[in-house]
Amino acid sequence: MSPEGWLIGLTDIEDAELGKLKEPPWCFTKTQFGPVEGHVALVETLAALKREFLPDLEVRDEGGYWETRNVAELSRRQAFLKEAIDRLAQGLEQHGLTREAAEDPQILLKRIERVAKQVQHALQRPAEHPPIAFPEDAYTGAPPDLDGTEALWDEMYKHNRRNQERLSRSIEERLNCGEIDDKAFEQAMDDLALEVPGEDSAEEFSGEKWSYDEAESFDESFESEPDKSNSGRSDDQRDPFGAREAHHPLLQRAMDLLHELHTQFKGADASLEPSLRTLFQGAGDAMGGLAQAISEREFDIDDYGLRVVQVKRSLRGLAFARGALFPLRSAVAKEKWDEIYDAVERLEKDVFAELTRIRDEYRSMY
C-alpha cells in the first residue's frame, strides 16, 4: 500500500517509494494454477478492502467471479483454461522443432498456431457426458435389448452421482464463503440448473410440513433395543428400519450390518472420521440399493434396468465399505473386526449372486 492509499504490485514498489507513480497502477495476480477456493478468497478480500478502505478500487476478473459470485462458472472457466494449456503443452511437446527451427521466430509462431488450432478443435468436441434420454415406448414385437437397457440405466446412475457430487461441492464452497445453509443450498441448485422443491409440493405429498428437528436422528434410533413385538408402541417409536415387517434376507443382513457398524464404531477416535465416513456411506448404499432392487415390482424392461443398477450400487457400496475397514483395525477388538469383515465379504458375494439371478431371470422371460 502506497502513502496515497494505492495497492502496489511487487514490480512497482520502487517507483512508489521514489514518487514516480502518477496514478494508481494495475496489480496482477494469477490464480489459474491454484484451487478455486484461493481465487474466491482473493476476490472476497478485495471486496472487503473496497468496502472499508478503497471505494475507487477497480477489479477485472477473468474468471467472472467478481461480477457474478458464481462459483460454478468460475470452476468451468478454470477447467477450460487448464485443459487448453495442458493440450497446448502436449501438442508442442509431441510436435517439437529442431534446435535450428526453434530459433526462427516465424517457424516457431507457425507451429504454435497449428497446435493451437488442433487444441481449439479438440475443445469443441461433443460433451463427454451427453444428456441421458430414454427411448419412447413403442411396441415393435422384437425382444427388448437387456444389455442396452442396463447400459442406459448405468449412465443415468452415473449422471445422478455426478450431479450429487457437484451439488455437494457447490454447497461446501458457498458455506466456506459465509453463506447460510438455506441460501447455499438454493444457489447450489441454481448452479446445476436443478429445481428446488417448494413447500407446497412437499405438503401435498406428505399432508403436513416436515423439518429435520422433528425427525428422529440416526443415532437416537439405536439408543434402545428394538421391541420385536412392537406392541404398545406408536409408529414413530418402532425400529427405524421397519423390523415389524418381514424383509428379504439380503436386505435384512444389510440392515443388521449397518446396525452393527453403528454399535461397534460409535465413539471411535475423531482421526478415523474419513474412513468411517466411507464405511457408513458404503454400508448405506448397500442397504439402499438392495431396498430398491429386491422390492416387488412388475416385470418390465425399465424395472430390469432399475433393479440391476441398484444391485450394482449395493455391490459398489460393499466394496468401499470393505476397503474402509482396514484403516479401522485399531477401533475395535481383533475378533470383532474379523467378524465384521467376514460379514461384509459374505454379503458382497451373495449380492453378486443376486445380480446374476436377476439377469438370468429376465433373460429367461425374453
N, C-alpha and C positions, 0 to 999 in steps of 0.2 A: 504494500500500500504506500503510495507516494504522499508527501505532505498535502497535496491538493485533494486527496481522497480518491485517487485513481487506483484501480487494480493494475499492477505492473507485472509483466511476464519476466521470466528469467533473463531473456536476451535484452530487455530494456532497462534493467536495474541501473547500469552505469549511466545511461543517458538521463534517467530520472534523477540520479544523485547530482549530475552536472547541470541540471536545469535545462536540458536540451529539448525536452518534450513540450510541444506547444499545445497538444490536445490529448485526450485520453487514448492510449494505444489499445489495439486489439490484443487480447491474450488468447492463446490457442492451447488446447489440450486434447489428447486423443484417448478415447475410451474403447475403441473398437476391439482391442485385444484383451480387455478386462471383462469381468462379469457385468450383466445388466444392472445388478444392484449398485455397482460403482458409478455407472452413468446416472442412475436415478438419484443417488446420494449427492453427486456433484450438482445436478440441476436444482435439487431442493435446497442445497447450501447457498447457491447463487440466488435463489428466490428469497431466502431469509435475509441475505445481505441487501438485496434490493429493497425489501420492506423496511429494514431497520436503518440502513446506512447509505445506500446508493440508489436513490429514487430514479436516477437517469441511466441506470445500468441497462445496456443492450445485450441481448444474448441471441446468438444464432446457433441453433441446434440441428445438426444434420439428421439426427435420429428422430426429430419431431416431438420429443417428449416435453420440451419447454412449452410448446404451444398447446399440446393436447392432453398431456399427462396420461397418454395411452401406452401402457407397458407392453401390450401385445404387439402394437405396431412398431415400437422400438425394438423388440426382440426380433420381429420379422425383418426389419431393415438391417440389423446387425448380422443376422444369419445369412441374409442375401449377400451382403458385402463380404463377409468372411468366405463364403463359398466362391465368390468371384475372385477374390485374392488367391485362395488356395488353388483354384483351377488355372489361373494365370501363371502362378509359380510352377505348377506341374507341367503346363504346356511349354514354358520356357526351358524347363529342365529336360523335358523329353525331346524338344526340337532345338537343341543348343546350337551355337555357332562355333566355328573355329576361332582361334585366338585372333587371327588376322581379320576375319569378318566382323568380330565383335568390336574391333577398334574403329570400324567405319560407322559413323552415326546414322547414315542413310540406310545401310543394310540392317542395323540393329532396330531402327524405327520400323522398317517394313516387316521384320519378323515379329515384333511386338504387336503390330496392327493385325497381322494374320492370326496370331494366337488369341488376341482379344476378340476377334470375330468368332473364332471357334468357341470361346468361353460364352459369349453372348448367345450363340445358337444353343449351347447346352443348357443355359439358364432359362431359355424359353420353351424347354421341352414340356410335355404334359405333366400334370401334377403326379407326384409319386404315389399319392393315395387318392384316386378319383372317388367321387361320391358313390355310395352304395345304392343300387337300385334293384329292387325285387321285380321280377317279371310279372306282368299282369296274368291273372288266372285265365287260362284258355284250355279247354278240353280238346286234345288232339287225338286221344286214343293211344298214344305212344306211352311206354313205361316212363315214369319220372326219372330224372337224372339225379340219383342219390349223391354221387360224387360232386356234381356241380352244386347241388343244394348245400351239402356240407361245406364246400369251399366258400359259398356265398355267406353263410352264417358265420364262418370263421372270420371273414373280412368285416362283417358287421360287429362282431365282438371286439376285434382289434380297433375298429373305428371308435367304439364307445369307450374303450380303455384309454385311447389316445386323448379323447375329449376329457375324460376324467382326470388324467394327469395334467393336461393343460389348465383345466379349471383349478386344480389344487395349487399349481404353481402360481397362477394369476392371483388367487386369493392370498397366498402367502406373501407375494411381492407387495400387494396392496396393504396388507396388515403391517408389513415392515415399514411402509411409508406413513403409517399412523392412521390409516382409515379404520373406522369402526367395523365390527363384524358384518352387520347387515349391508352397509354401503359397499364393503369389499366384495361381498358375495354378488350383489346386484351388478356391480361394474364388471366383475369377472365373467358373469353370464353374458353381459353385453359384448365383452371382448371375443367370446366364442360364438356370438350371434345365437345364443340359446334363450329360450323363453322362460322367464321366471314365473312359476305357477302362482296365481293370485289366491288371496284368502277365499274368494267366492268359490273357486273350483275346489279348494280343499274342504270347505264347509259342505259343499254339495256332495262330495264323496263320502265324508265321514259323518255328516249330520251335526258336527259340533267342532269348535276350534280346538286345536291341539298345540301344545307347547312342550318344549323339551323339559321344562321344570316339572311338568305334571307326569312325565313318563318315568317309569322305573328304570334306574340305571342298571347297567350290566353287572357291576359289582354287587349292588344291593340284591339282585335277583338270585344270588347264590348264598346269601348270608345264612339262610336256614335250610335244613334238609327238606327235600321235596316230600310232600304228602302224597303217596301213590294213590290213595283212595280219593283225594281231593274233596272229601266230604266236609261240609260245613265251611268251605272256602269260596269266596267270590272269584269271578273270572280273572280279575287283575291280581289275585294272590296266588294263582296257580303257577305251575312250572313254566318259566318263560319260553321253553322250547316245546310246550304243548304235550307234556308227558301223559296227559289224560287220554290222548289218542294213540292208537297203535301206529307205529311208523315202520317203514321199510327197514330191514335190518342194517343196510348200509348207512342210511340216514341216521338211525339210532346210534350206530357206532361213531359216526362223525360228531353227533351231539355229545355223546359221552366223552369223546376225545377233547372237545373244546372245554367241557366242564372240568375234566381232569387237568388240563393245562392251566386253567384259571386257578384251580385249587393249589397246584404244586408251585406255580411261579408267582403267585400273589406275594407281594412284598420283596421281590427279587431286587438285587442291587441296581441302582439307577444307571450305572455304567453299562448294563446289559440291555438298556432300552432299545437300541436299534435292532438287535437280534430278536427281542421279544415282540417288537412291532411286526417284524417279518413273520415270526412264528404264528402270531394270532391272526394276522391278515391271511396267511396261507390256510390255517385251520378254518377261518371264517368262509373263505372261498370254497373250501372243500364241502362244508355243510350247505352253503347257499347253492352251489352248483347241483349237488345231489337233490336238494329240496325241489328244484325246478325240473330236474331231469327225470326223476322217477315217480312224479305225481301222475295220477291217472289222467290221460288225455285221449282225444280222438286220434286215430291213426291216419295222419295225412302227411304230405311231403314237408310242409312247414314245421309240423310237430317233430318230424325226424331231425331237421336241421337244428331246431332249438334244443332238443334233448341231447344230441351229440355234442354240441358246442358247450353245453353246461357240464356234461361229464368231463370234457377236456378241461374246463375251468377247475373242476374239482381235482383232477389229476395234477394240474399245474400247481394248485394251492398246496397239495400234499407234498409235492417235490420241494417247494420253497420251505414248507414247514420242517421237512426232514433235514434240509440243509441248515436251517436256522438253529436246530437243536445242538449242533456241535459246539458253537461258542458258549452254550448254556450248561455245559457239563458240571461246572462248579456251583450251579444254582440249586441243585437237588442231589440227593444221595445217588450213588452209582446204580444201585439196584432199581431205583425208581426211574432214573434216566434210561436205563436199558429197557425197562418195561414200556415207557412212553415211545421210545424209538421203535421198538418191535410193533407196537400198536399202529403207529403211522405207516410203517413199511407194509404190514399185512393189509391195512385198509387201502393203501395205494395199489397193491396187486389185485385186490378184489374189485376196486373201482375200474381198473383196466379191463378185468374180465367182464364187467358190466357193460363197458363200452363195446367190446366185441359182441356181446349178446345182443345189444340194441341194433347194431349194424346187421348182424345175421338175421334178426327178427324181421327187419324191414325189407331186406333183400329177398327173404323167402316169400314175402307178400307180393312182390312185383316180379 
